[in-house]
Amino acid sequence: MRRDQFIHSLLGLALAGGTTRAAWAAANLKMMIPANPGGGWDTTGRTLGRALQDSGQAASVTFENKGGAAGALGLAQFLNASKGDPNALMVMGAVMIGGLISTKSPLSLATATPLARLTSEYNVFVLPENSPFKTMKDVVDQLKKDPGSIKWGGGSRGSTEHIAAAMIAQEAGVDPAKINYVPFRGGGEATAAVLGGNVSVGGSGYSEFQQYIDAGKMKAIGVTAPERLKGVNVPTLKEQGIAVDIGNWRGIYGAPGLNAEQRKALIEMIGKAVQHKTWTEALDKNGWTPALLTGDAFAQFVERDSAALRQTMTRAGMLG
């Protein structure tokens, strides 16, 4: 068969049914990770990519990291460069929504295609190994004396750890606008800052700091969960008299302009990938809570969560 006949036969198969067409088009996926290497989005995206390949849902997955502005830089590139492309995916989550709200960005997720919420994870606050503080109470006591003296390090402005730090200040009777928060473009940068003693307190998903906590290079002083994490001996903020409880979910969007058949095919591919052992083993390894929610239900969740985050950030004095 000549090459042109082969291509025409593929196109014929693609046009024979919506799912066939979309699945064929998505055999070679491109994953936008709107953060620098080493963080939660990076780990999530690359793990999902492996699961898509290992489960036979994709022939290949390529990755592009574009960090900065709580994912807004990567989002802008994704929206502009991938319109109508059924091969294009983007990792996102609560951090991106919080960042767009806090910076009053003109960008919006509304034009992209919501596919699936994947996981939920709670943040942990840690101290550098050589910190003069021992507990969250020590940090809060110093925060009350001199808010600017506590340098909080974590994800981009509007991240869940940023919101949590502002909420901790508010609970302590400190003006949240006075906290000294240092945003980083990815979990790798935040980790380096804590290990180097360049911040007073670091915040991130537990999985990102776990190896350093286990090795004694960081001291965990509180998690933002409603109850202690399974198998993790770290007190919640609530246990310590600080009424702060906030989670960090992560999900996947498709490109703007996908049709219903393409969207359905991608959702089916993701659904099969997260059942594969590559993904399920990563859940246990990283301490991720499975939180699969797809299609319209996911889109509605994003709308509700956006409204809730805006309300929380307004109460915490983060929106001016």
C-alpha positions in Angstrom: 0.0 0.0 0.0 1.4 3.4 -0.9 2.0 6.0 1.8 -0.9 8.2 0.6 -3.3 5.3 0.6 -2.2 4.4 4.1 -2.9 7.9 5.3 -6.3 7.9 3.6 -7.2 4.6 5.2 -6.3 6.0 8.7 -8.4 9.1 8.0 -11.2 6.8 7.0 -11.0 4.9 10.2 -10.9 8.2 12.2 -14.0 9.5 10.5 -15.9 6.2 10.9 -16.6 7.0 14.6 -16.0 9.8 17.0 -14.3 7.7 19.7 -12.0 6.0 17.1 -11.1 9.4 15.6 -10.3 10.9 19.0 -8.4 7.9 20.3 -6.3 7.8 17.1 -5.6 11.5 17.3 -4.6 11.2 21.0 -2.1 8.3 20.5 0.8 10.8 20.8 0.0 13.1 23.7 1.6 16.4 24.7 1.4 17.2 28.4 1.8 20.8 29.6 3.1 21.0 33.1 2.7 24.6 34.2 5.4 24.4 36.9 9.1 23.8 37.2 10.4 20.2 37.6 10.3 18.6 41.0 6.9 19.6 42.3 3.4 18.1 42.7 2.2 19.0 39.2 5.3 17.7 37.6 5.1 14.4 39.5 1.4 14.1 38.8 1.7 14.8 35.0 4.7 12.5 34.5 3.1 9.7 36.5 -0.2 10.0 34.5 1.8 10.0 31.3 3.5 6.8 32.2 0.2 5.3 33.2 -1.4 6.3 29.9 1.4 4.5 28.1 1.6 1.5 30.3 -2.1 0.9 30.1 -2.0 1.1 26.3 -4.0 4.3 26.0 -1.2 6.4 24.4 1.7 5.5 22.2 3.8 8.3 23.6 3.6 11.2 25.9 5.9 14.2 25.7 6.2 16.8 28.5 6.8 20.5 28.7 7.5 22.4 31.9 6.6 26.1 32.0 6.7 27.4 35.5 5.7 30.8 37.0 2.8 32.8 38.3 0.9 29.8 39.9 0.7 28.1 36.5 -0.5 31.2 34.6 2.4 31.2 32.2 1.9 27.6 31.3 -1.8 28.2 31.0 -1.4 31.1 28.7 0.8 29.1 26.4 -1.5 26.1 26.5 -4.6 28.2 25.6 -2.9 29.9 22.8 -1.0 27.0 21.2 -3.3 24.1 21.5 -6.7 25.2 20.3 -8.7 22.2 18.9 -5.8 19.8 19.5 -7.0 16.5 21.0 -3.5 15.5 21.7 -2.9 18.3 24.2 -3.3 17.9 28.0 -2.5 20.2 30.9 -2.0 19.5 34.6 -3.8 22.0 36.9 -5.4 22.2 40.3 -6.4 24.3 43.2 -3.1 26.2 43.1 -3.8 27.5 39.6 -7.3 28.6 40.6 -6.0 30.4 43.7 -3.2 32.0 41.7 -5.6 33.4 39.0 -7.8 34.8 41.7 -5.1 36.3 43.9 -3.3 38.0 40.9 -6.6 39.1 39.3 -5.3 37.5 36.1 -7.2 38.1 32.8 -6.6 34.4 32.0 -9.4 32.0 32.5 -9.8 28.2 32.4 -13.3 28.7 31.0 -12.2 28.2 27.4 -10.2 25.0 28.0 -11.9 21.5 28.4 -12.3 20.1 31.9 -11.5 16.4 31.8 -10.8 15.0 35.3 -9.9 15.7 38.9 -7.3 13.1 39.8 -6.1 13.4 43.4 -6.3 15.3 46.6 -3.4 16.0 49.0 -3.0 18.0 52.1 -0.1 20.4 52.8 2.5 20.0 55.5 4.4 22.8 57.2 8.1 22.1 58.0 11.0 23.7 59.7 14.6 23.6 58.4 16.9 21.2 60.2 18.7 24.1 62.1 15.6 26.1 62.9 15.5 27.8 66.3 11.8 26.8 66.5 10.5 23.4 67.5 6.7 23.6 67.0 4.0 25.5 65.2 3.3 27.2 68.5 6.8 28.6 68.5 6.2 29.9 65.0 2.8 31.5 65.9 4.2 33.1 69.0 7.0 34.8 67.0 4.5 35.7 64.3 2.4 37.6 66.9 5.5 39.5 68.0 6.9 40.3 64.6 4.9 39.1 61.5 7.6 39.9 59.0 10.3 37.9 60.9 8.7 34.6 59.9 9.5 33.9 56.2 7.0 31.5 54.8 8.1 29.6 51.7 5.9 27.6 49.4 4.2 27.5 46.0 3.2 30.5 43.9 1.1 33.3 45.2 -2.4 32.0 45.8 -1.3 28.4 46.4 -2.9 26.4 49.1 0.1 26.8 51.4 0.0 30.5 50.9 -3.7 30.6 51.7 -3.1 28.4 54.8 -0.3 30.7 56.0 -2.6 33.7 55.7 -5.4 31.7 57.6 -2.9 30.8 60.3 -2.0 34.4 60.8 -5.7 35.4 60.9 -6.4 32.7 63.5 -3.5 34.1 65.6 -5.0 37.6 65.4 -2.3 38.9 62.9 -3.2 40.9 59.8 -2.7 38.3 57.0 -1.5 41.2 54.7 1.6 41.4 57.0 2.9 37.9 56.5 6.2 37.5 54.8 5.4 34.9 52.1 8.1 33.9 49.5 6.6 32.2 46.5 8.5 29.6 44.4 7.8 28.4 40.9 7.9 24.7 41.8 8.3 22.2 44.6 12.0 21.8 43.8 12.8 25.4 44.5 10.7 25.4 47.7 12.5 22.2 48.9 15.9 23.8 48.2 15.0 26.9 50.2 14.0 24.9 53.2 17.1 22.6 53.1 19.2 25.7 52.8 17.6 27.4 55.7 16.5 30.3 53.5 12.9 30.3 54.9 11.6 30.0 58.4 8.8 27.7 57.5 8.2 25.7 54.3 4.8 24.5 53.0 4.0 21.9 50.3 2.3 18.6 49.7 3.5 15.9 52.1 4.8 13.8 49.3 7.2 16.5 48.2 8.8 16.8 51.6 8.5 13.2 52.8 12.0 11.9 52.0 13.5 14.9 53.8 11.2 14.6 56.8 12.1 10.9 57.0 15.8 11.7 56.8 15.6 14.3 59.6 16.5 17.2 57.3 13.1 18.8 57.9 10.9 18.8 60.9 7.2 18.5 60.2 5.1 20.7 62.6 1.6 20.5 61.2 -0.7 19.3 58.4 -3.7 21.1 56.9 -5.9 18.0 57.0 -9.1 17.6 59.1 -7.4 14.5 60.8 -4.0 13.0 60.8 -2.7 11.5 57.6 -2.7 7.7 57.4 0.7 6.4 58.6 2.0 9.9 59.3 2.8 11.0 62.8 2.3 14.7 62.3 -0.3 16.7 64.2 -3.0 18.6 62.4 -3.3 22.4 62.8 -6.7 21.8 64.4 -5.1 19.6 67.1 -2.9 22.6 67.9 -5.8 25.0 68.3 -5.5 26.5 64.9 -8.8 26.2 63.0 -7.3 25.8 59.5 -8.3 22.9 57.2 -7.5 23.2 53.4 -6.8 20.6 50.8 -5.0 20.7 47.5 -6.5 18.8 44.5 -5.0 18.2 41.1 -6.6 17.5 37.8 -6.3 17.5 34.0 -7.7 19.8 31.3 -7.8 19.3 27.5 -7.3 22.0 24.9 -9.9 24.7 24.0 -12.3 23.8 21.3 -12.6 20.0 21.6 -15.8 18.4 20.5 -17.9 16.1 22.7 -16.5 12.9 21.1 -12.9 14.0 21.6 -13.6 15.0 25.2 -15.3 11.7 25.9 -12.4 9.7 24.4 -9.8 11.5 26.5 -11.9 11.0 29.6 -12.1 7.3 28.9 -8.4 7.1 28.3 -7.7 8.8 31.7 -10.2 6.5 33.4 -8.4 3.4 32.2 -4.9 4.9 33.0 -5.8 5.6 36.6 -6.8 1.9 37.1 -3.4 0.7 36.0 -0.9 -0.3 38.6 1.5 2.4 37.5 -1.0 5.0 38.8 -2.3 3.1 41.8 1.2 2.3 43.1 2.0 6.0 42.8 -1.0 6.9 44.9 0.4 4.9 47.8 4.0 6.0 47.2 3.2 9.7 47.1 0.4 9.7 49.8 -2.2 10.9 47.2 -5.8 10.4 47.9 -7.7 9.2 44.8 -10.4 11.7 43.9 -11.5 10.9 40.4 -14.2 13.1 39.1 -14.8 13.5 35.4 -16.6 15.5 32.7 -19.5 17.8 33.7 -19.3 16.8 37.3 -15.6 17.9 37.4 -16.5 21.2 35.6 -19.2 21.9 38.2 -16.7 21.1 41.0 -14.2 23.6 39.6 -16.9 26.3 39.6 -17.8 25.6 43.2 -14.2 25.4 44.4 -13.3 28.7 42.7 -16.1 30.4 44.5 -15.1 28.8 47.8 -11.4 29.8 47.4 -12.3 33.3 46.5 -14.4 33.6 49.7 -11.6 32.1 51.8 -9.0 34.4 50.3 -11.2 37.4 50.9 -11.7 36.5 54.5 -8.0 36.0 54.9 -7.3 39.5 53.5 -5.4 38.3 50.4 -7.4 40.1 47.8 -7.0 43.7 49.0 
